[in-house]
Amino acid sequence: MASEKRSLSKRKNTWYPLDNAAKIYPPTASDKRAHVFCFSAILTEEVDPYSLREAVVILLEKYPTFKTKLMRGKFWYYLENNDLPFKVFKEDAYYLKSIDHQQNNGYLFEVLYIRNKITVKFFHALTDGTGGFNFFKSLILTYFSVIGKDVDAEGLLKPIDAPSTASEGEDSFLTYHNVTGDKTEKISKPYHIRAKPFDYDGCGMITAKVPISGVKELANAANVTITAYLSALYSYCVYKAFLADRPEKNKLVTVLIPCNLRKKYGGETQRNFTMFARFSHDYTVYDNTTVEQLAAECQNKMNDDLRVEKLDKIIDDNVKLERNFFIKIAPLILKDVIMRTAYAKVGEVLQTVNFSNLGLVKFPESVSPFVKEITFSITPTFSCNHQTGVIGYGDYLYVTFARGYVETELEKTFIRFLTAKGLKIEVSSNFWESQP
């Protein structure tokens, strides 16, 4: 156990192999598929960019896998220690886009600020939502410490002076890999949203600030989790906005729902350790199924997809593929072609939308008075052009819709449904559809 907790700073590692899940992101990334997600915090006072940069520099010594750049090897991509200076940038209107690694000195995450807002963007090859948010929370804590606030981790966050550990940098897919005989599920190709894309770069973003108590009451009445309820509502809204009055042949709507595997297997890795549930409903013959009935379907599917036996099978298949002799000896240029081809067949093409709920988050009591709001957003892609990130903070859920097209009917349907249930919702938008 002691060896597991040894400080990474004392090791001489200058490079790290990508984790099992991360390997797909570099070869499939492009301007139209950024593989980027981000967190934003609205503070009670204006951000000092110099102190923000100082906080990042302090934090990088405690997160060595974040102090890296992506490199091409002969056989695999890998992370190499990055000693170039870290920069922070002023946020522009279109910030949910690919990270400019050249401008960013090769780092796989980007820190932005504007007025009283801090945003951190992550390339998915570096970490997943949980790992990224842990870093984000630590950055907020460290920033307040740098500017002289009397703050403390209080056991909720990683202490500012805590060293990194080997387990934080591990590939948990390999650590918890378990051979299993469970069967692999056949997945049908779903409907993809057809809508008018923007004539210019950027994406539309709408955030609904929803009372947690109201959503919890609706979910409890349906005997499901908040994630299952909102995922079902999301599916219903896709149908109402794009399929109800259109003669589409394929009306199968699939919502991809990421799951934090740390809750299932344990571990404290700050790298990717996420798997997915898929909730599909065929609206070809719509029989007035209610959102509550859809939520029950979704809950059952989530329970089945997130069985340890089923997860073991997927992890086992992925690890076996990585360890396959012919895959291992194939040069990276060939692996790139193989992975792009595979992703085109079994990647985003098998989902209509993505719904990621990170749950309720807490800051230490010494920090929370300075943080007004938290949001979580995911960049849409050309093949999955509507993605939704949800995070709970204080008494509210912040539901952020990001889309790559002009129409806003899906969001309107979602918000109208909840307001009709008696919930009072605050809505904000970047009004990208109104850009000149």
C-alpha positions in Angstrom: 0.0 0.0 0.0 2.8 2.4 0.8 4.3 1.9 -2.6 1.0 2.8 -4.2 0.9 6.1 -2.3 4.4 7.1 -3.1 4.8 10.6 -4.5 5.0 10.8 -8.2 7.2 13.8 -7.9 10.0 11.5 -6.5 9.8 9.3 -9.6 11.9 9.9 -12.7 9.1 9.3 -15.1 9.2 11.9 -17.9 6.5 10.2 -20.0 3.3 8.3 -19.6 1.4 5.9 -22.0 -2.1 7.0 -22.7 -4.7 5.2 -20.7 -6.8 2.6 -22.5 -9.8 4.9 -23.1 -7.6 7.8 -24.2 -6.1 6.1 -27.2 -9.1 6.7 -29.4 -9.1 10.5 -29.0 -5.9 11.7 -30.8 -6.4 9.9 -34.1 -10.1 10.9 -34.3 -9.8 14.5 -33.2 -10.4 17.3 -35.7 -11.9 20.8 -35.9 -15.3 19.2 -36.3 -14.7 16.7 -33.4 -12.8 18.4 -30.7 -13.2 15.9 -27.9 -13.3 18.8 -25.5 -15.3 19.5 -22.3 -15.0 22.3 -19.9 -16.0 23.6 -16.5 -16.8 27.2 -15.6 -17.1 29.0 -12.3 -18.7 32.4 -11.7 -17.0 34.0 -8.8 -18.1 36.9 -6.6 -15.2 39.1 -7.7 -13.2 39.8 -10.8 -10.5 37.3 -11.7 -6.8 38.3 -11.5 -5.1 36.6 -14.5 -1.6 36.8 -13.0 -2.8 35.1 -9.8 -4.7 32.6 -11.9 -1.6 31.6 -13.8 0.4 31.3 -10.6 -2.3 28.9 -9.2 -2.0 26.7 -12.3 1.8 26.6 -12.0 1.5 25.5 -8.4 -1.1 22.9 -9.2 0.9 21.4 -12.1 3.5 20.2 -9.6 0.8 18.2 -7.9 -0.7 16.8 -11.1 2.2 15.5 -13.1 0.1 13.8 -15.8 -1.4 17.3 -16.5 2.0 18.8 -16.9 2.4 17.0 -20.2 2.2 17.3 -24.0 1.0 14.8 -26.5 3.6 13.0 -28.5 3.6 10.6 -31.5 5.7 7.5 -30.9 6.5 4.7 -33.4 3.6 2.6 -32.1 1.5 4.7 -29.8 0.7 8.2 -28.7 2.1 9.1 -25.3 2.3 12.0 -22.8 5.7 13.6 -22.2 6.7 16.0 -19.5 6.1 19.6 -20.6 8.5 22.2 -19.1 7.3 25.1 -21.3 5.6 28.0 -19.5 1.9 27.7 -19.0 -0.3 30.5 -20.3 -3.8 31.7 -19.4 -6.0 33.3 -22.0 -8.9 35.8 -22.0 -12.1 33.9 -22.9 -13.7 34.8 -26.2 -17.3 34.2 -27.3 -16.6 30.9 -28.9 -14.5 29.0 -26.3 -16.0 25.6 -26.6 -13.7 24.5 -29.4 -10.5 22.6 -30.1 -7.5 23.5 -27.9 -4.8 25.3 -29.9 -1.9 23.2 -28.7 0.7 25.4 -30.4 -0.7 28.5 -28.9 -1.0 26.7 -25.6 2.6 25.4 -25.6 1.4 21.8 -26.0 -0.7 21.5 -22.9 -3.8 19.4 -23.2 -5.9 21.7 -21.1 -6.6 25.4 -21.3 -7.4 28.0 -18.6 -9.5 31.0 -19.6 -10.8 34.0 -17.7 -13.2 36.9 -18.3 -14.5 39.3 -15.7 -15.5 37.1 -12.7 -15.4 33.8 -14.6 -12.8 31.1 -14.7 -13.1 28.3 -17.4 -10.9 25.2 -17.8 -11.1 23.2 -21.0 -9.8 19.6 -21.3 -8.9 17.4 -24.2 -10.4 14.0 -23.4 -7.1 12.2 -24.1 -5.9 13.8 -20.8 -8.7 12.9 -18.4 -12.4 12.4 -18.1 -15.1 14.5 -16.5 -14.4 13.4 -12.9 -10.6 13.8 -13.2 -11.0 17.2 -14.9 -13.4 18.4 -12.3 -11.1 17.3 -9.5 -8.3 19.4 -11.1 -10.8 22.3 -11.6 -11.9 22.3 -8.0 -8.2 22.2 -6.8 -7.5 25.2 -9.1 -10.3 27.2 -7.6 -9.0 26.4 -4.1 -5.4 27.3 -5.0 -6.4 30.5 -6.8 -8.2 31.8 -3.7 -5.2 30.9 -1.6 -2.9 32.8 -4.0 -5.0 35.9 -3.8 -4.9 35.8 0.0 -8.3 34.2 0.9 -8.3 32.1 4.1 -9.4 28.8 2.5 -8.8 25.2 3.3 -9.5 21.9 1.6 -11.5 20.7 4.6 -11.3 17.1 3.5 -13.4 17.8 0.4 -10.6 18.6 -2.0 -7.0 17.7 -2.4 -5.0 19.9 0.0 -2.8 22.5 -1.7 0.3 21.0 -0.2 -0.6 17.4 -0.9 1.8 15.4 -3.1 0.7 13.4 -6.1 0.4 9.7 -5.8 1.1 6.8 -8.2 -2.6 5.7 -8.0 -3.7 9.1 -9.3 -1.7 8.5 -12.5 -2.6 4.9 -13.1 -4.5 3.4 -16.0 -7.4 2.0 -14.0 -8.7 0.0 -16.9 -5.6 -2.1 -16.6 -5.7 -2.1 -12.8 -9.2 -3.4 -12.6 -9.2 -5.5 -15.7 -11.0 -8.7 -15.1 -11.6 -11.5 -17.6 -15.3 -12.3 -18.0 -17.6 -14.4 -20.1 -20.5 -11.9 -20.3 -22.0 -11.4 -23.8 -21.5 -8.2 -25.8 -24.7 -6.4 -26.7 -25.5 -5.7 -30.4 -26.1 -1.9 -30.9 -28.4 -0.5 -33.6 -27.7 2.7 -35.4 -30.0 5.5 -34.2 -31.4 8.6 -35.7 -29.1 11.6 -36.0 -30.4 15.1 -35.6 -31.0 16.8 -39.0 -30.9 20.6 -38.6 -29.5 23.7 -40.2 -25.9 24.1 -39.2 -24.4 27.5 -38.4 -22.9 29.3 -41.3 -20.0 30.3 -39.2 -17.7 28.7 -36.5 -19.1 28.2 -33.1 -21.9 26.4 -31.2 -25.0 27.5 -29.5 -25.0 27.2 -25.7 -28.1 27.5 -23.4 -28.0 26.9 -19.7 -31.0 26.1 -17.6 -30.7 26.8 -13.9 -33.1 24.3 -12.4 -34.1 23.8 -8.7 -32.7 20.5 -7.5 -35.6 19.9 -5.1 -38.1 20.1 -8.0 -36.2 17.7 -10.2 -35.7 15.3 -7.3 -39.4 15.3 -6.6 -40.2 14.4 -10.2 -37.6 11.7 -10.3 -38.8 10.3 -6.9 -42.4 10.2 -8.1 -41.2 8.1 -11.1 -39.1 5.9 -8.8 -35.9 6.7 -10.8 -32.7 8.7 -10.4 -32.4 12.3 -11.5 -30.0 11.1 -14.3 -32.6 8.6 -15.6 -35.4 11.1 -15.5 -33.6 13.9 -17.3 -32.1 11.4 -19.9 -35.6 10.2 -20.6 -36.9 13.8 -20.9 -33.9 14.5 -23.3 -34.9 11.6 -25.5 -38.6 12.7 -25.5 -37.5 16.3 -26.5 -35.5 14.9 -29.4 -38.6 13.2 -30.6 -40.9 16.2 -30.1 -38.4 18.6 -31.7 -37.3 16.6 -34.7 -39.3 13.4 -35.3 -42.9 14.0 -34.2 -44.0 15.7 -37.5 -41.4 14.4 -39.9 -41.4 11.3 -42.1 -38.1 9.9 -40.8 -37.6 6.2 -41.4 -35.3 5.8 -38.4 -36.9 7.1 -35.2 -34.6 5.3 -32.8 -33.3 7.8 -30.3 -30.2 6.8 -28.3 -29.0 8.8 -25.3 -25.4 8.1 -24.3 -24.9 8.4 -20.5 -21.4 8.4 -19.1 -20.7 6.6 -15.8 -17.8 7.3 -13.4 -16.3 3.8 -12.9 -14.5 4.9 -9.7 -17.8 4.5 -8.0 -18.0 0.9 -9.2 -14.4 -0.2 -8.9 -12.7 2.3 -6.6 -9.4 4.0 -7.2 -8.4 7.6 -7.4 -7.0 7.9 -10.9 -7.1 11.4 -12.4 -7.1 9.9 -15.9 -9.9 8.4 -18.0 -12.0 5.8 -16.1 -15.5 6.1 -17.6 -17.9 3.8 -19.3 -21.4 4.4 -20.8 -25.0 3.3 -20.6 -27.1 3.6 -23.7 -30.8 4.3 -23.5 -32.6 3.7 -26.8 -36.3 4.2 -27.5 -37.9 3.6 -30.9 -40.5 6.3 -31.7 -41.5 4.8 -35.0 -44.9 3.9 -33.5 -45.4 6.6 -30.8 -48.1 5.4 -28.4 -48.1 8.5 -26.1 -45.5 7.0 -23.9 -45.0 9.4 -21.0 -41.7 10.8 -19.8 -42.3 8.8 -16.6 -42.6 5.6 -18.5 -39.5 6.5 -20.6 -37.7 7.2 -17.3 -38.5 3.7 -16.0 -37.2 2.2 -19.2 -34.0 4.3 -18.9 -33.5 3.3 -15.3 -33.8 -0.4 -16.2 -31.3 0.0 -19.1 -28.8 2.0 -16.9 -29.1 -0.7 -14.2 -28.3 -3.4 -16.8 -25.6 -1.6 -18.6 -23.8 -0.7 -15.4 -23.7 -4.2 -14.0 -20.1 -5.0 -13.0 -20.3 -8.2 -15.1 -21.2 -6.2 -18.2 -18.6 -3.5 -17.5 -16.0 -6.2 -17.0 -16.7 -7.6 -20.4 -16.3 -4.2 -22.1 -13.1 -3.4 -20.2 -11.8 -6.9 -21.0 -12.5 -6.6 -24.7 -10.8 -3.1 -24.8 -7.7 -4.3 -22.9 -7.4 -7.4 -25.1 -7.6 -5.3 -28.2 -4.8 -3.0 -26.9 -2.7 -6.1 -26.0 -3.3 -7.9 -29.3 0.1 -8.8 -30.8 -0.7 -7.5 -34.3 -2.2 -4.3 -33.0 0.9 -3.8 -30.7 3.4 -4.2 -33.6 1.4 -2.1 -36.1 3.1 1.3 -36.7 1.1 4.4 -35.4 0.3 5.6 -38.9 -1.5 2.3 -39.5 -3.2 2.4 -36.0 -4.5 5.8 -36.9 -6.3 4.5 -39.9 -7.6 1.5 -38.0 -8.9 3.6 -35.1 -10.5 6.2 -37.4 -12.3 3.4 -39.3 -13.4 1.7 -36.2 -14.6 4.9 -34.6 -16.7 5.7 -37.7 -18.5 2.4 -37.2 -18.8 2.1 -33.5 -18.2 5.6 -32.1 -20.5 8.6 -32.1 -22.5 7.1 -35.0 -24.2 4.9 -32.4 -25.6 7.8 -30.3 -28.1 10.5 -31.0 -27.2 12.8 -28.1 -24.9 12.7 -25.1 -26.1 13.4 -21.5 -23.4 13.6 -18.9 -24.4 14.3 -15.2 -21.5 14.8 -12.8 -23.9 15.0 -9.9 -23.9 17.4 -6.9 -20.6 18.9 -6.1 -19.5 20.7 -3.0 -16.7 23.2 -2.2 -15.3 23.6 1.3 -17.3 26.1 3.4 -14.3 28.5 3.3 -14.5 28.5 -0.6 -18.2 28.3 -1.4 -19.0 31.9 -0.4 -16.8 33.0 -3.3 -18.3 30.7 -6.0 -21.7 31.7 -7.3 -22.3 29.2 -10.1 -20.7 26.1 -11.7 -21.4 24.9 -15.2 -20.2 21.9 -17.2 -20.3 21.8 -21.0 -19.3 19.4 -23.8 -18.4 20.4 -27.3 -20.8 19.1 -30.0 -19.4 17.3 -33.1 -20.6 17.0 -36.6 -21.9 13.4 -35.9 -23.3 14.1 -32.4 -24.4 17.7 -32.8 -26.2 18.1 -29.5 -24.5 17.3 -26.1 -25.6 18.2 -22.6 -23.6 18.6 -19.4 -25.2 18.7 -16.0 -23.8 19.6 -12.7 -25.4 20.4 -9.3 -24.1 23.2 -7.1 -25.9 24.6 -4.1 -29.7 24.3 -4.6 -29.6 24.1 -8.4 -28.8 21.9 -11.3 -27.0 23.7 -14.2 -28.1 22.0 -17.4 -25.9 23.2 -20.3 -27.0 22.3 -23.8 -24.4 22.7 -26.6 -25.5 22.4 -30.2 -24.0 22.8 -33.6 -27.1 24.0 -35.4 -29.4 27.0 -35.4 -32.7 25.6 -34.1 -33.5 25.8 -30.4 -36.7 23.8 -30.3 -35.2 20.9 -28.3 -34.1 23.2 -25.5 -37.5 25.0 -25.5 -39.3 21.7 -25.2 -37.1 20.6 -22.3 -37.6 23.8 -20.4 -41.3 24.1 -21.1 -41.9 20.6 -19.9 -40.2 21.3 -16.5 -41.9 24.7 -16.1 -45.3 23.0 -16.8 -44.4 20.7 -13.8 -44.2 23.8 -11.7 -40.4 24.4 -11.7 -39.1 27.9 -11.8 -36.1 28.0 -14.3 -33.6 30.7 -15.1 -32.3 30.5 -18.7 -29.1 32.0 -20.1 -27.8 31.8 -23.7 -24.9 32.8 -25.9 -27.5 33.5 -28.6 -25.2 32.0 -31.2 -28.0 31.8 -33.7 -28.1 35.6 -33.6 -24.5 36.2 -34.5 -23.9 38.4 -37.6 
